[in-house]
Amino acid sequence: MQLTGGAVLAIDWQNDFCHEQGSAAKADNDVSLVQKLVPQVQQFLAQARRYGVPIIHIQTEHSKWSDSPSWRHRFKSSNIDTTRHCRAGSWGAEFYQILPQPDEYIITKHRYSAFIDTELDLILRSLGITTIILTGVTSNVCIESTARDGFMKDYNVIVLEDCTAAYTMRERESALFNIEKYFGTVTSSKKVVAEWQRQSKKHQAGYS
């Protein structure tokens, strides 16, 4: 598992995706599968901060300026109200419990993938990042889309099975299977933290 030169992407931890009053829940999606992972993600991000691993928060926003006819049509099958979902400046677009720290970067996206028409690739290359560690929602849409594009751009892609969620277990397991087979490594946050700890001890021993 390649972790050297890594950064964590916290994707779409927002009210409309996660809160019981958000647009996803109002479209009859089971957000409890997302909510139960929040403490695990919070603990993982705390460890990332402890070991000095960069954290980049990905925030979805939609508006009349970015809603194309094809985009609006695609949402019809999900029953999500596109006139309310993650609208720029709305409560639904705000972060849900996974909150950025003052020194952490926020990237706004308008499509499923965090790489499409955003500055993510530029930021990662500027920081010398070669590995991306994905947490967030949903496993089968924004996580998988970002994993695919990250792999195509030659990043080492790691997806945390215990820090990503979908609205059904079938969708989650299908996405993780696909990512593991074709686009990256699926592992647990505990294994990643253990590797950070090992690397930190090795680095400290080199200076002792």
DRENPA-3360 file (N, C-alpha, C; in nm, 2 decimals, always signed):
BEGIN
1 = MQLTGGAV = +0.08/-0.12/+0.00/+0.00/+0.00/+0.00/+0.09/+0.12/+0.00 ~ +0.08/+0.20/-0.11/+0.16/+0.32/-0.12/+0.10/+0.44/-0.05 ~ +0.16/+0.49/+0.05/+0.11/+0.60/+0.13/+0.20/+0.72/+0.13 ~ +0.33/+0.71/+0.09/+0.42/+0.82/+0.08/+0.37/+0.92/-0.01 ~ +0.37/+1.05/+0.03/+0.32/+1.16/-0.06/+0.17/+1.15/-0.07 ~ +0.10/+1.12/+0.04/-0.04/+1.11/+0.03/-0.12/+1.23/+0.08 ~ -0.25/+1.24/+0.04/-0.34/+1.34/+0.09/-0.48/+1.27/+0.11 ~ -0.55/+1.32/+0.20/-0.69/+1.27/+0.23/-0.79/+1.36/+0.16;
9 = LAIDWQND = -0.88/+1.30/+0.08/-0.99/+1.38/+0.03/-1.12/+1.34/+0.11 ~ -1.18/+1.44/+0.17/-1.31/+1.42/+0.24/-1.42/+1.47/+0.15 ~ -1.49/+1.38/+0.09/-1.58/+1.41/-0.02/-1.73/+1.42/+0.02 ~ -1.79/+1.54/+0.00/-1.93/+1.55/+0.01/-2.00/+1.52/+0.14 ~ -1.92/+1.55/+0.25/-1.98/+1.54/+0.38/-2.07/+1.67/+0.40 ~ -2.19/+1.67/+0.34/-2.27/+1.79/+0.34/-2.42/+1.75/+0.38 ~ -2.49/+1.85/+0.43/-2.62/+1.82/+0.48/-2.71/+1.76/+0.38 ~ -2.71/+1.80/+0.26/-2.80/+1.74/+0.16/-2.77/+1.59/+0.13;
17 = FCHEQGSA = -2.65/+1.55/+0.15/-2.61/+1.41/+0.14/-2.63/+1.33/+0.26 ~ -2.62/+1.39/+0.38/-2.60/+1.32/+0.51/-2.71/+1.34/+0.61 ~ -2.77/+1.46/+0.62/-2.87/+1.49/+0.72/-3.00/+1.44/+0.69 ~ -3.08/+1.40/+0.80/-3.21/+1.34/+0.78/-3.31/+1.44/+0.72 ~ -3.28/+1.57/+0.72/-3.36/+1.67/+0.66/-3.31/+1.72/+0.52 ~ -3.20/+1.65/+0.48/-3.14/+1.69/+0.35/-3.21/+1.64/+0.23 ~ -3.18/+1.68/+0.11/-3.25/+1.64/-0.01/-3.24/+1.49/-0.04 ~ -3.13/+1.43/-0.01/-3.11/+1.29/-0.03/-3.21/+1.21/+0.05;
25 = AKADNDVS = -3.22/+1.24/+0.18/-3.32/+1.17/+0.27/-3.46/+1.20/+0.23 ~ -3.49/+1.32/+0.18/-3.63/+1.35/+0.13/-3.66/+1.28/+0.01 ~ -3.56/+1.23/-0.06/-3.58/+1.14/-0.18/-3.58/+1.00/-0.14 ~ -3.60/+0.97/-0.01/-3.62/+0.83/+0.04/-3.49/+0.75/+0.04 ~ -3.37/+0.82/+0.05/-3.25/+0.75/+0.06/-3.22/+0.73/+0.21 ~ -3.16/+0.61/+0.24/-3.13/+0.58/+0.38/-3.00/+0.64/+0.43 ~ -3.01/+0.76/+0.48/-2.89/+0.84/+0.52/-2.83/+0.78/+0.65 ~ -2.90/+0.69/+0.72/-2.84/+0.64/+0.84/-2.71/+0.56/+0.81;
33 = LVQKLVPQ = -2.70/+0.50/+0.69/-2.58/+0.43/+0.66/-2.46/+0.52/+0.64 ~ -2.49/+0.65/+0.61/-2.39/+0.75/+0.60/-2.36/+0.80/+0.74 ~ -2.46/+0.83/+0.82/-2.44/+0.90/+0.95/-2.36/+0.81/+1.05 ~ -2.38/+0.68/+1.04/-2.31/+0.60/+1.14/-2.16/+0.59/+1.12 ~ -2.11/+0.64/+1.00/-1.97/+0.64/+0.98/-1.90/+0.76/+1.02 ~ -1.98/+0.87/+1.06/-1.92/+1.00/+1.09/-1.82/+0.99/+1.21 ~ -1.84/+0.92/+1.32/-1.74/+0.91/+1.42/-1.61/+0.85/+1.38 ~ -1.62/+0.75/+1.29/-1.50/+0.68/+1.24/-1.42/+0.77/+1.15;
41 = VQQFLAQA = -1.49/+0.85/+1.07/-1.42/+0.95/+0.98/-1.36/+1.06/+1.06 ~ -1.43/+1.11/+1.17/-1.37/+1.21/+1.25/-1.24/+1.16/+1.32 ~ -1.24/+1.04/+1.36/-1.12/+0.98/+1.43/-1.01/+0.97/+1.33 ~ -1.04/+0.92/+1.20/-0.94/+0.91/+1.10/-0.88/+1.04/+1.06 ~ -0.96/+1.14/+1.05/-0.91/+1.28/+1.01/-0.82/+1.33/+1.12 ~ -0.86/+1.30/+1.25/-0.78/+1.35/+1.36/-0.64/+1.28/+1.35 ~ -0.63/+1.16/+1.31/-0.50/+1.09/+1.30/-0.42/+1.15/+1.18 ~ -0.49/+1.18/+1.07/-0.43/+1.24/+0.96/-0.36/+1.38/+1.00;
49 = RRYGVPII = -0.44/+1.45/+1.08/-0.38/+1.58/+1.13/-0.26/+1.56/+1.22 ~ -0.27/+1.45/+1.30/-0.16/+1.42/+1.39/-0.03/+1.39/+1.31 ~ -0.04/+1.32/+1.20/+0.07/+1.28/+1.13/+0.11/+1.38/+1.01 ~ +0.04/+1.49/+1.01/+0.07/+1.60/+0.91/+0.03/+1.57/+0.77 ~ -0.07/+1.48/+0.76/-0.12/+1.45/+0.62/-0.22/+1.55/+0.57 ~ -0.20/+1.61/+0.46/-0.29/+1.71/+0.41/-0.43/+1.66/+0.39 ~ -0.53/+1.74/+0.43/-0.67/+1.70/+0.41/-0.73/+1.81/+0.32 ~ -0.80/+1.76/+0.21/-0.87/+1.85/+0.12/-1.01/+1.81/+0.12;
57 = HIQTEHSK = -1.10/+1.91/+0.15/-1.24/+1.89/+0.16/-1.31/+1.92/+0.03 ~ -1.39/+1.83/-0.02/-1.46/+1.85/-0.15/-1.60/+1.88/-0.12 ~ -1.65/+1.99/-0.17/-1.79/+2.04/-0.14/-1.86/+2.06/-0.28 ~ -1.97/+1.99/-0.29/-2.06/+2.00/-0.41/-2.15/+2.12/-0.40 ~ -2.15/+2.20/-0.51/-2.25/+2.31/-0.52/-2.31/+2.31/-0.66 ~ -2.44/+2.34/-0.66/-2.51/+2.35/-0.79/-2.58/+2.48/-0.79 ~ -2.59/+2.54/-0.92/-2.67/+2.66/-0.94/-2.72/+2.66/-1.08 ~ -2.79/+2.76/-1.11/-2.84/+2.78/-1.25/-2.73/+2.79/-1.35;
65 = WSDSPSWR = -2.61/+2.83/-1.30/-2.50/+2.85/-1.39/-2.43/+2.72/-1.42 ~ -2.45/+2.62/-1.34/-2.38/+2.49/-1.37/-2.48/+2.38/-1.40 ~ -2.61/+2.40/-1.39/-2.70/+2.30/-1.42/-2.74/+2.29/-1.57 ~ -2.67/+2.19/-1.64/-2.70/+2.17/-1.78/-2.83/+2.09/-1.79 ~ -2.89/+2.09/-1.91/-3.01/+2.01/-1.93/-2.98/+1.86/-1.91 ~ -2.87/+1.81/-1.95/-2.84/+1.67/-1.93/-2.82/+1.64/-1.78 ~ -2.76/+1.73/-1.71/-2.74/+1.71/-1.56/-2.88/+1.71/-1.49 ~ -2.97/+1.80/-1.52/-3.10/+1.80/-1.46/-3.18/+1.67/-1.50;
73 = HRFKSSNI = -3.17/+1.63/-1.62/-3.24/+1.50/-1.66/-3.19/+1.38/-1.59 ~ -3.06/+1.38/-1.56/-3.00/+1.26/-1.49/-3.05/+1.25/-1.35 ~ -3.08/+1.36/-1.29/-3.13/+1.36/-1.15/-3.27/+1.31/-1.14 ~ -3.35/+1.31/-1.25/-3.49/+1.27/-1.24/-3.50/+1.12/-1.19 ~ -3.40/+1.04/-1.23/-3.41/+0.90/-1.18/-3.38/+0.88/-1.04 ~ -3.32/+0.98/-0.97/-3.29/+0.97/-0.83/-3.40/+1.03/-0.74 ~ -3.49/+1.10/-0.80/-3.60/+1.16/-0.72/-3.55/+1.28/-0.64 ~ -3.43/+1.32/-0.66/-3.37/+1.44/-0.58/-3.42/+1.57/-0.65;
81 = DTTRHCRA = -3.46/+1.66/-0.57/-3.51/+1.79/-0.63/-3.39/+1.87/-0.66 ~ -3.36/+1.89/-0.79/-3.24/+1.96/-0.83/-3.25/+2.11/-0.80 ~ -3.37/+2.16/-0.78/-3.38/+2.30/-0.75/-3.34/+2.33/-0.60 ~ -3.32/+2.23/-0.52/-3.29/+2.25/-0.38/-3.16/+2.18/-0.34 ~ -3.11/+2.08/-0.42/-3.00/+2.00/-0.38/-2.87/+2.07/-0.39 ~ -2.80/+2.09/-0.28/-2.67/+2.15/-0.27/-2.66/+2.28/-0.34 ~ -2.76/+2.36/-0.33/-2.76/+2.49/-0.40/-2.65/+2.58/-0.33 ~ -2.58/+2.66/-0.41/-2.48/+2.74/-0.36/-2.53/+2.84/-0.25;
89 = GSWGAEFY = -2.47/+2.84/-0.14/-2.51/+2.93/-0.03/-2.62/+2.87/+0.06 ~ -2.67/+2.75/+0.03/-2.78/+2.70/+0.11/-2.73/+2.61/+0.23 ~ -2.83/+2.59/+0.32/-2.80/+2.50/+0.43/-2.76/+2.36/+0.38 ~ -2.82/+2.31/+0.28/-2.80/+2.18/+0.23/-2.65/+2.16/+0.18 ~ -2.59/+2.27/+0.13/-2.46/+2.26/+0.08/-2.35/+2.27/+0.19 ~ -2.39/+2.31/+0.31/-2.30/+2.32/+0.42/-2.25/+2.19/+0.47 ~ -2.13/+2.19/+0.54/-2.07/+2.06/+0.58/-2.15/+2.00/+0.70 ~ -2.15/+1.87/+0.70/-2.23/+1.79/+0.80/-2.12/+1.72/+0.89;
97 = QILPQPDE = -2.10/+1.78/+1.00/-2.02/+1.72/+1.11/-1.87/+1.70/+1.08 ~ -1.84/+1.68/+0.95/-1.70/+1.67/+0.91/-1.65/+1.80/+0.87 ~ -1.59/+1.88/+0.96/-1.57/+2.02/+0.94/-1.42/+2.05/+0.91 ~ -1.40/+2.13/+0.80/-1.26/+2.17/+0.77/-1.20/+2.25/+0.88 ~ -1.07/+2.23/+0.90/-0.99/+2.32/+0.99/-0.94/+2.44/+0.91 ~ -0.90/+2.54/+0.98/-0.86/+2.67/+0.91/-0.75/+2.65/+0.81 ~ -0.66/+2.55/+0.83/-0.55/+2.54/+0.74/-0.58/+2.43/+0.64 ~ -0.70/+2.38/+0.62/-0.73/+2.28/+0.53/-0.81/+2.34/+0.41;
105 = YIITKHRY = -0.78/+2.29/+0.29/-0.82/+2.34/+0.17/-0.96/+2.29/+0.13 ~ -1.05/+2.37/+0.07/-1.18/+2.34/+0.03/-1.19/+2.36/-0.12 ~ -1.23/+2.25/-0.19/-1.25/+2.26/-0.34/-1.40/+2.24/-0.37 ~ -1.45/+2.33/-0.45/-1.59/+2.32/-0.49/-1.60/+2.25/-0.62 ~ -1.69/+2.15/-0.63/-1.71/+2.08/-0.75/-1.86/+2.09/-0.79 ~ -1.88/+2.07/-0.92/-2.02/+2.08/-0.98/-2.07/+1.95/-1.04 ~ -1.98/+1.85/-1.04/-2.01/+1.72/-1.10/-1.97/+1.61/-1.01 ~ -1.99/+1.49/-1.04/-1.96/+1.38/-0.95/-1.81/+1.37/-0.91;
113 = SAFIDTEL = -1.73/+1.38/-1.01/-1.58/+1.36/-0.98/-1.52/+1.49/-0.93 ~ -1.44/+1.48/-0.83/-1.37/+1.60/-0.77/-1.26/+1.65/-0.87 ~ -1.23/+1.58/-0.98/-1.13/+1.62/-1.07/-1.19/+1.70/-1.19 ~ -1.32/+1.69/-1.21/-1.38/+1.75/-1.33/-1.40/+1.90/-1.31 ~ -1.32/+1.98/-1.39/-1.34/+2.13/-1.39/-1.31/+2.19/-1.25 ~ -1.22/+2.13/-1.18/-1.18/+2.19/-1.05/-1.03/+2.21/-1.05 ~ -0.98/+2.27/-0.94/-0.83/+2.29/-0.93/-0.76/+2.17/-0.85 ~ -0.83/+2.06/-0.83/-0.78/+1.95/-0.75/-0.65/+1.90/-0.80;
121 = DLILRSLG = -0.64/+1.87/-0.93/-0.52/+1.82/-0.98/-0.40/+1.92/-0.97 ~ -0.43/+2.04/-0.99/-0.32/+2.15/-0.97/-0.28/+2.15/-0.82 ~ -0.37/+2.15/-0.73/-0.33/+2.15/-0.59/-0.25/+2.03/-0.55 ~ -0.29/+1.91/-0.59/-0.22/+1.79/-0.56/-0.08/+1.79/-0.62 ~ -0.07/+1.83/-0.74/+0.07/+1.84/-0.81/+0.16/+1.94/-0.74 ~ +0.10/+2.06/-0.70/+0.17/+2.16/-0.64/+0.23/+2.12/-0.50 ~ +0.16/+2.03/-0.43/+0.20/+1.97/-0.30/+0.29/+1.85/-0.32 ~ +0.31/+1.80/-0.44/+0.39/+1.68/-0.46/+0.31/+1.56/-0.42;
129 = ITTIILTG = +0.18/+1.56/-0.42/+0.10/+1.45/-0.38/+0.09/+1.34/-0.49 ~ +0.12/+1.22/-0.46/+0.11/+1.11/-0.56/+0.00/+1.01/-0.52 ~ -0.05/+1.01/-0.40/-0.15/+0.92/-0.35/-0.27/+0.99/-0.29 ~ -0.39/+0.95/-0.33/-0.51/+1.01/-0.27/-0.58/+0.91/-0.19 ~ -0.63/+0.94/-0.07/-0.70/+0.85/+0.02/-0.84/+0.91/+0.03 ~ -0.94/+0.83/-0.02/-1.08/+0.88/-0.03/-1.17/+0.84/+0.08 ~ -1.24/+0.94/+0.14/-1.34/+0.92/+0.23/-1.47/+0.99/+0.18 ~ -1.59/+0.95/+0.22/-1.70/+1.03/+0.19/-1.82/+0.96/+0.13;
137 = VTSNVCIE = -1.90/+1.03/+0.06/-2.03/+0.98/+0.01/-2.04/+1.03/-0.14 ~ -2.11/+0.95/-0.22/-2.15/+0.81/-0.19/-2.05/+0.72/-0.27 ~ -2.03/+0.60/-0.21/-1.93/+0.51/-0.26/-1.94/+0.49/-0.41 ~ -2.07/+0.47/-0.46/-2.09/+0.43/-0.60/-2.10/+0.55/-0.69 ~ -2.10/+0.67/-0.65/-2.12/+0.79/-0.74/-1.99/+0.88/-0.73 ~ -1.99/+0.97/-0.63/-1.88/+1.06/-0.62/-1.74/+1.00/-0.59 ~ -1.75/+0.90/-0.50/-1.62/+0.83/-0.46/-1.57/+0.76/-0.58 ~ -1.65/+0.67/-0.64/-1.60/+0.59/-0.76/-1.56/+0.68/-0.87;
145 = STARDGFM = -1.64/+0.79/-0.90/-1.60/+0.88/-1.01/-1.47/+0.94/-0.99 ~ -1.44/+0.99/-0.86/-1.32/+1.05/-0.83/-1.20/+0.95/-0.83 ~ -1.23/+0.83/-0.79/-1.13/+0.72/-0.79/-1.09/+0.69/-0.94 ~ -1.19/+0.68/-1.02/-1.16/+0.65/-1.16/-1.07/+0.76/-1.23 ~ -1.11/+0.89/-1.21/-1.04/+1.00/-1.27/-0.90/+1.01/-1.20 ~ -0.89/+0.99/-1.07/-0.76/+0.99/-1.01/-0.66/+0.88/-1.06 ~ -0.72/+0.76/-1.09/-0.63/+0.66/-1.14/-0.59/+0.70/-1.29 ~ -0.68/+0.75/-1.36/-0.65/+0.79/-1.50/-0.54/+0.90/-1.51;
153 = KDYNVIVL = -0.53/+0.98/-1.40/-0.43/+1.08/-1.39/-0.30/+1.03/-1.32 ~ -0.30/+0.90/-1.30/-0.18/+0.83/-1.25/-0.15/+0.86/-1.10 ~ -0.26/+0.89/-1.02/-0.24/+0.89/-0.88/-0.26/+0.75/-0.82 ~ -0.20/+0.72/-0.71/-0.23/+0.59/-0.64/-0.35/+0.62/-0.56 ~ -0.46/+0.54/-0.59/-0.59/+0.56/-0.53/-0.61/+0.46/-0.41 ~ -0.65/+0.51/-0.30/-0.68/+0.43/-0.18/-0.82/+0.47/-0.14 ~ -0.91/+0.38/-0.12/-1.05/+0.41/-0.08/-1.07/+0.33/+0.06 ~ -1.11/+0.41/+0.16/-1.13/+0.35/+0.29/-1.27/+0.29/+0.30;
161 = EDCTAAYT = -1.28/+0.16/+0.32/-1.41/+0.09/+0.32/-1.49/+0.13/+0.44 ~ -1.42/+0.16/+0.55/-1.50/+0.20/+0.67/-1.52/+0.35/+0.69 ~ -1.48/+0.43/+0.58/-1.50/+0.57/+0.59/-1.57/+0.62/+0.46 ~ -1.63/+0.53/+0.39/-1.72/+0.57/+0.27/-1.85/+0.50/+0.28 ~ -1.95/+0.56/+0.23/-2.09/+0.50/+0.24/-2.17/+0.53/+0.12 ~ -2.27/+0.44/+0.10/-2.37/+0.46/+0.00/-2.51/+0.45/+0.07 ~ -2.62/+0.47/+0.00/-2.75/+0.46/+0.06/-2.81/+0.32/+0.06 ~ -2.74/+0.23/+0.00/-2.77/+0.09/+0.01/-2.64/+0.01/+0.02;
169 = MRERESAL = -2.64/-0.11/+0.09/-2.52/-0.19/+0.10/-2.49/-0.25/-0.04 ~ -2.59/-0.28/-0.12/-2.56/-0.33/-0.26/-2.48/-0.23/-0.34 ~ -2.51/-0.10/-0.34/-2.44/+0.00/-0.41/-2.30/+0.02/-0.36 ~ -2.29/+0.01/-0.22/-2.16/+0.03/-0.16/-2.06/-0.08/-0.20 ~ -2.11/-0.21/-0.18/-2.03/-0.32/-0.21/-1.99/-0.33/-0.36 ~ -2.08/-0.30/-0.44/-2.05/-0.31/-0.59/-1.94/-0.21/-0.62 ~ -1.95/-0.08/-0.57/-1.85/+0.02/-0.60/-1.72/-0.02/-0.55 ~ -1.71/-0.07/-0.42/-1.58/-0.11/-0.36/-1.52/-0.22/-0.44;
177 = FNIEKYFG = -1.60/-0.32/-0.49/-1.55/-0.43/-0.57/-1.49/-0.38/-0.70 ~ -1.56/-0.29/-0.76/-1.51/-0.23/-0.89/-1.38/-0.15/-0.87 ~ -1.38/-0.07/-0.77/-1.26/+0.01/-0.74/-1.14/-0.08/-0.71 ~ -1.16/-0.18/-0.63/-1.05/-0.27/-0.59/-1.00/-0.35/-0.71 ~ -1.09/-0.39/-0.80/-1.05/-0.47/-0.92/-0.98/-0.39/-1.03 ~ -1.02/-0.26/-1.04/-0.97/-0.19/-1.16/-0.90/-0.05/-1.13 ~ -0.93/+0.01/-1.02/-0.88/+0.15/-1.01/-0.80/+0.19/-0.88 ~ -0.79/+0.10/-0.79/-0.72/+0.14/-0.67/-0.71/+0.03/-0.56;
185 = TVTSSKKV = -0.68/+0.07/-0.44/-0.68/-0.02/-0.33/-0.79/+0.01/-0.23 ~ -0.86/-0.09/-0.19/-0.97/-0.07/-0.09/-0.91/-0.13/+0.04 ~ -0.91/-0.05/+0.15/-0.85/-0.09/+0.27/-0.93/-0.02/+0.39 ~ -0.88/-0.05/+0.51/-0.94/+0.02/+0.63/-0.86/+0.13/+0.68 ~ -0.93/+0.22/+0.75/-0.86/+0.34/+0.81/-0.76/+0.29/+0.91 ~ -0.78/+0.18/+0.98/-0.69/+0.14/+1.08/-0.56/+0.10/+1.02 ~ -0.56/+0.03/+0.90/-0.44/-0.01/+0.83/-0.36/+0.11/+0.78 ~ -0.43/+0.22/+0.73/-0.37/+0.34/+0.69/-0.30/+0.41/+0.81;
193 = VAEWQRQS = -0.37/+0.42/+0.92/-0.31/+0.49/+1.04/-0.19/+0.41/+1.09 ~ -0.20/+0.27/+1.08/-0.09/+0.19/+1.13/+0.03/+0.21/+1.04 ~ +0.01/+0.23/+0.91/+0.12/+0.26/+0.82/+0.18/+0.40/+0.84 ~ +0.10/+0.50/+0.87/+0.15/+0.63/+0.90/+0.23/+0.62/+1.03 ~ +0.19/+0.54/+1.13/+0.26/+0.53/+1.25/+0.40/+0.46/+1.23 ~ +0.40/+0.36/+1.14/+0.52/+0.29/+1.11/+0.62/+0.39/+1.04 ~ +0.57/+0.46/+0.94/+0.66/+0.56/+0.87/+0.71/+0.66/+0.96 ~ +0.63/+0.71/+1.06/+0.67/+0.81/+1.15/+0.78/+0.76/+1.24;
201 = KKHQAGYS = +0.77/+0.64/+1.29/+0.87/+0.58/+1.38/+1.00/+0.56/+1.30 ~ +0.99/+0.52/+1.17/+1.11/+0.50/+1.09/+1.18/+0.63/+1.06 ~ +1.10/+0.74/+1.04/+1.15/+0.87/+1.02/+1.22/+0.92/+1.14 ~ +1.16/+0.90/+1.26/+1.22/+0.95/+1.38/+1.35/+0.87/+1.42 ~ +1.35/+0.74/+1.39/+1.47/+0.66/+1.41/+1.59/+0.71/+1.33 ~ +1.55/+0.76/+1.21/+1.66/+0.81/+1.12/+1.73/+0.93/+1.17 ~ +1.66/+1.00/+1.26/+1.72/+1.13/+1.32/+1.77/+1.11/+1.46 ~ +1.76/+0.98/+1.51/+1.80/+0.96/+1.65/+1.95/+0.92/+1.65;
% end
